[in-house]
Amino acid sequence: MFILGLQGSPRKKGNTHDILSMFMEQARQYGAVTQTITPHTLDIKPCRELIVCEKKGFCPIKDDMEKSIYKLVKNADIIVIAAPVFFYNVPAQLKALIDRCQMFWGRKYKLKLEDPNAKNRQGVLLSCGASGFMSKLSCWAKPPDRKMKIHDFAVGTVSLSAA
Ligand SMILES: Cc1cc2nc3c(=O)[nH]c(=O)nc-3n(C[C@H](O)[C@H](O)[C@H](O)COP(=O)(O)O)c2cc1C
């Protein structure tokens, strides 16, 4: 099983890094092969809605999406998005990666192309933020138009104090 982690915080050793590292370490102990990428260290240009993906099935923008990330996403059995809440969303660098995955939407819904791994692929969201639990919960899970099926929602509380 291949697990792809997207470490969405621009901070190298912040909370997001720590929770994703713990998750991946546990996954490796269960036999998974893991790889973590950090969007803020990569060349990921924003989506320009060129619509090429909807007509031809690929994104014409030349950067790390094309070089490696699309392939990693396609090969992943589980994709773990680890992201702090930034103004009720994910940080911009990770958002650029997510937007560029419009390519997969275009291939599936416009071109009706098969992605053999898609049916089994699972998603996990790990998140942290500075404000209260309800705000984080509503940010990720509450909007009624959210199309994602939530199978499980585990909430952990970590108490931190300044050294
Ligand atoms: C630009 C910016 C926007 C933020 N917006 C929110 C927010 O809307 N809600 C929230 O709970 N925390 C917000 N935070 C706090 C971060 O989510 C919090 O500090 C988090 O622990 C950062 O993760 P990290 O330690 O992995 O870098 C924001 C922080 C920044 C820098």
The ligand as an SDF file (V2000), in Angstrom:
LIG
                    3D

 31 33  0  0  0  0  0  0  0  0999 V2000
   -2.2070   33.1930    7.5850 C   0  0  0  0  0  0  0  0  0  0  0  0
   -2.7620   32.4210    8.7540 C   0  0  0  0  0  0  0  0  0  0  0  0
   -4.1240   32.2180    8.8450 C   0  0  0  0  0  0  0  0  0  0  0  0
   -4.6650   31.4640    9.8990 C   0  0  0  0  0  0  0  0  0  0  0  0
   -6.0050   31.2640    9.9610 N   0  0  0  0  0  0  0  0  0  0  0  0
   -6.5270   30.4860   10.9410 C   0  0  0  0  0  0  0  0  0  0  0  0
   -7.9340   30.2250   11.0050 C   0  0  0  0  0  0  0  0  0  0  0  0
   -8.7270   30.7100   10.1860 O   0  0  0  0  0  0  0  0  0  0  0  0
   -8.4020   29.4250   11.9980 N   0  0  0  0  0  0  0  0  0  0  0  0
   -7.5500   28.8480   12.9240 C   0  0  0  0  0  0  0  0  0  0  0  0
   -8.0130   28.0990   13.7690 O   0  0  0  0  0  0  0  0  0  0  0  0
   -6.2180   29.0790   12.8960 N   0  0  0  0  0  0  0  0  0  0  0  0
   -5.6830   29.8890   11.9340 C   0  0  0  0  0  0  0  0  0  0  0  0
   -4.3210   30.1190   11.8740 N   0  0  0  0  0  0  0  0  0  0  0  0
   -3.4360   29.4790   12.8820 C   0  0  0  0  0  0  0  0  0  0  0  0
   -2.7530   28.2090   12.3560 C   0  0  0  0  0  0  0  0  0  0  0  0
   -3.6970   27.2940   11.8270 O   0  0  0  0  0  0  0  0  0  0  0  0
   -2.0110   27.5400   13.5100 C   0  0  0  0  0  0  0  0  0  0  0  0
   -1.0000   28.3980   13.9910 O   0  0  0  0  0  0  0  0  0  0  0  0
   -1.3990   26.2040   13.1190 C   0  0  0  0  0  0  0  0  0  0  0  0
   -0.9500   25.5540   14.2810 O   0  0  0  0  0  0  0  0  0  0  0  0
   -0.2280   26.3440   12.1840 C   0  0  0  0  0  0  0  0  0  0  0  0
    0.2110   25.0410   11.8260 O   0  0  0  0  0  0  0  0  0  0  0  0
    1.7630   24.6500   11.8140 P   0  0  0  0  0  0  0  0  0  0  0  0
    2.2330   24.6420   13.2330 O   0  0  0  0  0  0  0  0  0  0  0  0
    1.8050   23.2900   11.2130 O   0  0  0  0  0  0  0  0  0  0  0  0
    2.4850   25.6330   10.9640 O   0  0  0  0  0  0  0  0  0  0  0  0
   -3.7910   30.9110   10.8720 C   0  0  0  0  0  0  0  0  0  0  0  0
   -2.4010   31.1330   10.7680 C   0  0  0  0  0  0  0  0  0  0  0  0
   -1.8900   31.8820    9.7360 C   0  0  0  0  0  0  0  0  0  0  0  0
   -0.3920   32.1160    9.6660 C   0  0  0  0  0  0  0  0  0  0  0  0
  1  2  1  0
  2  3  1  0
  2 30  2  0
  3  4  2  0
  4  5  1  0
  4 28  1  0
  5  6  2  0
  6  7  1  0
  6 13  1  0
  7  8  2  0
  7  9  1  0
  9 10  1  0
 10 11  2  0
 10 12  1  0
 12 13  2  0
 13 14  1  0
 14 15  1  0
 14 28  1  0
 15 16  1  0
 16 17  1  0
 16 18  1  0
 18 19  1  0
 18 20  1  0
 20 21  1  0
 20 22  1  0
 22 23  1  0
 23 24  1  0
 24 25  2  0
 24 26  1  0
 24 27  1  0
 28 29  2  0
 29 30  1  0
 30 31  1  0
M  END
$$$$
